[in-house]
Amino acid sequence: MTATPGRIAAKYHQDFGHGLKVESVEKGSNTAKSGLLVGDIIIKVDGKPTALKKEETAALVGKLAGNPVSLVVKRDGHQTAFNVILDPA
């Protein structure tokens, strides 16, 4: 059995200078169950800043589906940290 790369099952765009603003989260995904919400701004993945999409991509290199990653998001002006179980890429 081959290991499947993991991903955060959401669409987002760069909110320049702030992070990655979540536009949608896939219904029923591990990401949705973990609590990521539309409007959240992802500012860190596993402790690494994610002001740019390429930084989020780099933070997920080698991470497998089913494994957790820690996220720090800005939500309603406050930072919130939680774990997300990665979905299959």
Stockholm file with secondary structure:
# STOCKHOLM 1.0

chainA/1-89         MTATPGRIAAKYHQDFGHGLKVESVEKGSNTAKSGLLVGDIIIKVDGKPTALKKEETAALVGKLAGNPVSLVVKRDGHQTAFNVILDPA
#=GR chainA/1-89 SS CCCCBEECCEEEEEETTTEEEEEEECTTSHHHHHTCCTTCEEEEETTEECSSHHHHHHHHTTCBTTCEEEEEEEETTEEEEEEEECEEC
#=GC SS_cons        CCCCBEECCEEEEEETTTEEEEEEECTTSHHHHHTCCTTCEEEEETTEECSSHHHHHHHHTTCBTTCEEEEEEEETTEEEEEEEECEEC
//
